[in-house]
């Protein structure tokens, strides 16, 4: 069914984005419109953005993945160990990336089998996986960080293409790839159908268990990509990095139009929501406003948006 502008989440997000940019432009025009500010936004957004996509893909099928941060940290620790144990070279680069992807696939399969095979509730399965991974990460590292990466790891964070940080290009490629997967492939259509009605999807002949397992593997692989970006940005890997991203990733998904019950949501809405949140955070940082107040504003924004969705019937539009 075609949505009118009144039922279009992206329309309201564009409006909020315009109002936010206008407010900061009036308050601090020279600093806000500086190249350094927009480069800062472009360098900070990719990690949160990819983690939010990892969260969103599970929410589209009516689930959730509370283990995204623990998964990212586990993958970063595995990649950090490989990168620091062997001399720089093409073989080490390939081995590092494969090690991270392998760890992600194992974690994703475990989540998928628990949820799709054993039928454990997604929130309980991923909460248990989060706790397990946190414990393993701390046990293996003793709570300390793995640092002093070779230059090829750090290069990704500092490289630019046409004045835009390379991580932003990577996020764009990941978002575009996920959009193609969700909108143009049978797997993507099955994900939306499961979110709308899993039983009806099963009766239509779709192997819902296989689809759900794929969903959690894809989510974990996205976490591995975010993990490599975190490694490059922070020049270290630690069991406790990025914990504040969990709730913000849920906020970005819901604010971007993803129905928490599954069945609806688009990548373009997610990207707009991420830009909105990042611009608000950047503006508040320039103004010297406490990050705790920023977090409170994000929570208020989420509550107001959920209220607006209910009043406008956006959750009923697919």
Secondary structure, DSSP 8 states (H G I E B T S, - for coil): ----GGG-HHHHHHHHHHHHHHHHHHHSHHHHTSHHHHHHHHHHHHHHHHHHHHHHHHHTTT---TTHHHHHHHHHHHHHHHHHHS-SSHHHHHHHHHHHHHHHHHHHHHHHIIIIIS---HHHHHHHHHHHHHHHHHHHHTT--EE---HHHHHHHH-EETTEEHHHHHHHHHHHHHHHHHHHSHHHHHHHHHHH-HHHHHHTT--HHHHHHHHHHHHHHHHHHHHHHHHHHHSEE-TTTTTTHHHHHHHHHHHTT--TTSS---HHHHHHHHHHHHHHHHHHHHHT--HHHHHHHHHHHHHHHHHHHHHHTGGG--
